[in-house]
Amino acid sequence: YTRALRVPMLLIWVATFGGALHAPCTAYYLTALGASPTDIGNMGMLIGLGELLMAPLYGWVLDKVSPFHAIVATGGFCTIGCIVRGATPNLAGAYVGAGLIGLGAANLWTVVLTYVSSVLPASRRSAVVAGFSLQILVLNIVGKAAYTPCVYALAAAGVDDDLSRWRVMMCTCPLFCVFGWVALPLCGRAVPRGPL
């Protein structure tokens, strides 16, 4: 099972850490772009709505097409959305980024967990779900804890204003996702390209 699970789990680990690394400044960053509290709530709703509407489609892709394609699609949308949101100069771009993130985002974690659970014997599934959840929790804590040293390092490197530091931190998320996303087609040959 190790080869079949190695790259999808690597993608989850790096995506979780990368997402947690910028989480402490996301609201500040969006506010600096001109977002009101309502805008921030609307973007969160847009992400959640996309996750809800796309979940059945990704379930169908897992069952009928392949786990590989489902993982690539969810990771790709999340990556592109984070790039758009992190690089945008205005609020409209932040909305577009949120919409793209919603097409992947949480569904990436669900798709990988479903794939991992389906590959392992039924007797190990409860342990897998518990272990998966624990790993996500720990990586979220570690990623958020790494935020402050990263911001201090940016300030020491001469990134003087808050918006620039927040933008750099927002743009770290897609770097982690791109690493895992590129690793999947290059190193994830054990992930099925057809229905399970």
N, C-alpha and C positions, 0 to 999 in steps of 0.2 A: 504493500500500500504506500510505502514511503515515496516512491517516485511519482505516483499519481497525485499525491497530495502536497508535495514539496512546494511547487511554484504557486498554486492557489493560496496556500497558507502564507507564503512569503508576501504575496500581494496584499493579503489582509493585514499582516503585521505592519508593513510599511505604510499602507493607506491609513490604518488606525493611528499610528504614531504621527504621521504627517498632518492628519486632520486635527488631532489633539494639540499639535504644536502651535497652530494659529488660532485655535478656539478662543483663548483669552482676549484676543484683540478684534475679533470679527465685528462685534457691535460697534466698537470705537471706529474701526475702519469704515464701515458703512455710514456711520454718522458723519464722518469727515467728508464722505462723498456727497453729503446732503440728504441722507435718509432720515426720515422722521421715525419715531417709534412705530407708527402705523406701517411705514414702508418696511421696516425690519420684520414686523409681524407678517406682512403680506409675502415677503420673500420666504420666510419660514413656511408659510402656508403653501406657497407655490412648490417648494421642495417636497413637502409632505404629500401634496396632491399628486405630484408626478410619481412619487414612490408608490402611492396607493393604486394609481391607474396602471402603472407599468408592471406591478407584481404578477398579475395573471399572465401577461405576455411572456415575462421571463420564465415563469413556471412552465409554460407551453414550450418555450425554446429549450429548456432543460430536458423536458420529456421527449420532444419530437425531433429536435435538431441536434444539439449537443451541449454538454456542460462548457466546453471550450468557447463556443460562440456566445453563450449567456454571460460567461465571465468577462470575455473581451468587450462585449457591448456595455455591460454595467460599468466596468472599470473605465472604458473609453469615455462614456458620457460624463462620469464623475471628474475625470482628468480634464476634459475640455471645458466643462463648466467652471472648475476651479481656476483654470488659466484665464478664462474670460473675466471672472469675478475679480481675480487678483490684479489683472492688467488694465481694467477699465478706468477711463478718466471720469466717468459720470455715473449717475444713478441708473440710467436706462441700461447700461452694460451690466450693472450689478443684478438687475432683474433678469436679463438674458442669461447671465451666469447661473442664477438660482434655478431658472427653468431647466437648463441643461443638467445641473447637478441633480435635480429631481428625477431626471430620466435614468440616472444610475444610482448614485449615492447609497442609501441604506439597502437597496436591492443587491448591491455587490456583496454585502455581508450575508444576506439571506441566501443568495445563489450559491456562494462558496460553502456555507454551512450545510445547505441541502445536498450539494454534491459530495462533500466529505462524509456526511451521514449515510448517503446512499452507497458509497463505496465500501464502507466498513460493515462488518457483520452486525446484525440487529442486537446482539448481546452487548456490543460496545457503544451503542448510540447514545445512551444517557450519559456515559462518561465523556464521550466526545463533545456533546452539547455543553456540559458543565465546564470542561477544559477550554473549549472555544470561548465561552462567556468570560471565564477567568482571565484568559490571555487578553481579550479585548479590554477588560476593566483595567488590568495592570498597564497595558500600553497607553491607554487614555491618561492614566495618572502620570506616567513617566513623561509622555509628550507634553502635558500641561506644565509639569514641573520644569521641563527644559525651556519653556518659553522665556522666563526671566533671564537666565544666563545668555540666551541668544540675543535678546534685546540689549542687554548690557554690552555684549560683544559688538553688536552693530553700532552702538553709540561710541564705543572706544575706537571703532574703525572709521569714524567720521560721518556716519549717517545721523545727521543732526536733528531733523524734525520728526515728529511723531508719525505723520502720514507716511513718510518714506519708510520708516521702520515697520509700520503696520503692513505696508504694501509688500515689503520683502518677506515678512512672515506669512502673509496670505499666499504669496507665490511659492513658498516652500512646499505646500501641500501637493500641488501637481507634480513637483519634482519626485516626490516619493511614489506617487501613483504611476508616473511614467516609467520609473524604474521597474516596478512590479508588472506593469502592463506590457512593457517590451520584453521582459523575461518570460512571459507566458508563451508567446509564439516561438521565441528562440530556444527556450530551455524546457518548456512544458509539454514535450512530445507525449508523455504518459497520460495527459489529460485527454479523454475521449473526444474525437472529432465527429462522432455519430451518437445516436440515441443510447442512453444507458440500457 
